[in-house]
Amino acid sequence: MQIFDIKAMKPYPYEERDKNVFYKTDEFKARIIELPQGGKMPTCEMGSHVIFFVIEGTVEININNQNAILKEGQCVISEPAIFSMKTENGVKMMGIQIANEQSKIPSEI
């Protein structure tokens, strides 16, 4: 068993996102994602199932051309899809990728 203090974790910028991974197995990977005020996550195709949980802030997420607003304490769970995100005031999230039979855990999020 491992316990993680998600709120206390200091994330690296998007360009160094691999450093934000705090747990990884062959089946899933968990990382911290932080977008600054006015920040965006570019469009990416995810071959795995994902969970995005908002720790602080608000984010607009687009999954396969469907938009949703996620607020602190909310999460979205999605099958493999095309994703993008943007935030007006900044957001800190946890992203979890879950491998399926057709995918291995990629490093995109």
C-alpha positions in Angstrom: 0.0 0.0 0.0 1.1 3.5 -0.8 -0.5 6.8 0.2 -0.1 9.9 -1.9 -0.9 13.5 -0.8 -2.3 14.7 -4.2 -3.0 18.2 -3.0 0.6 18.8 -1.8 2.2 17.5 -5.0 3.9 20.2 -7.1 3.5 19.5 -10.8 6.0 20.1 -13.6 4.9 22.1 -16.7 3.3 20.3 -19.6 6.6 20.1 -21.5 8.0 18.0 -18.6 4.8 16.0 -18.0 6.6 12.6 -17.7 8.0 13.9 -14.3 4.4 14.2 -13.1 3.8 10.5 -13.1 3.7 9.4 -9.4 2.6 5.8 -10.0 2.9 3.4 -12.9 2.3 -0.3 -13.6 1.6 -2.2 -16.8 -2.1 -1.8 -16.1 -2.4 1.9 -15.3 -0.6 5.1 -14.7 -1.4 8.1 -12.4 -0.1 11.6 -12.8 -0.7 15.2 -11.7 -1.7 17.7 -14.4 -1.7 21.4 -13.8 -2.7 24.0 -16.4 -2.0 27.7 -15.5 -4.6 30.5 -16.0 -5.5 30.5 -19.7 -3.7 27.1 -20.1 -4.5 24.4 -22.7 -3.8 20.8 -23.2 -3.4 20.2 -26.9 -5.6 17.7 -28.7 -4.4 14.1 -28.3 -5.8 10.7 -29.1 -5.8 8.4 -26.1 -5.8 4.7 -26.8 -6.6 3.8 -23.2 -9.5 4.5 -20.8 -8.9 7.6 -18.7 -10.1 9.3 -15.5 -9.5 13.0 -14.9 -10.3 14.2 -11.4 -10.2 17.9 -10.6 -8.3 18.6 -7.4 -8.5 22.5 -7.6 -10.0 24.8 -10.2 -12.2 24.3 -13.2 -11.5 22.9 -16.7 -13.4 22.7 -19.9 -12.8 19.3 -21.4 -13.6 18.2 -25.0 -13.9 14.4 -25.6 -14.8 13.4 -29.1 -16.3 16.8 -29.8 -18.4 16.8 -26.6 -17.7 19.6 -24.2 -18.1 19.5 -20.4 -17.1 21.7 -17.5 -15.4 19.9 -14.6 -15.2 21.6 -11.2 -13.3 20.8 -8.1 -14.2 17.4 -6.8 -15.7 16.2 -10.1 -14.2 13.6 -12.5 -14.8 12.3 -15.9 -14.3 8.7 -17.0 -13.9 7.9 -20.7 -13.2 5.2 -23.1 -10.4 5.7 -25.6 -11.1 9.0 -27.4 -9.7 12.3 -28.7 -9.2 14.8 -25.9 -8.4 18.5 -25.3 -8.7 20.8 -22.3 -8.6 24.4 -21.5 -9.0 26.5 -18.4 -9.6 30.2 -17.8 -8.5 30.4 -14.1 -6.1 27.4 -13.8 -6.7 23.8 -12.8 -4.9 21.0 -11.0 -6.0 17.5 -11.8 -5.1 13.8 -11.4 -5.1 11.8 -14.6 -5.3 8.1 -14.6 -4.8 6.0 -17.8 -6.1 2.4 -17.7 -4.8 0.0 -20.3 -7.1 -2.2 -22.3 -6.4 -5.2 -24.4 -5.5 -3.1 -27.5 -3.4 -0.5 -25.7 -0.3 -0.2 -23.6 0.0 2.8 -21.3 1.1 5.7 -23.4 2.8 8.8 -22.1 0.5 11.5 -23.6 -1.4 12.9 -20.6 
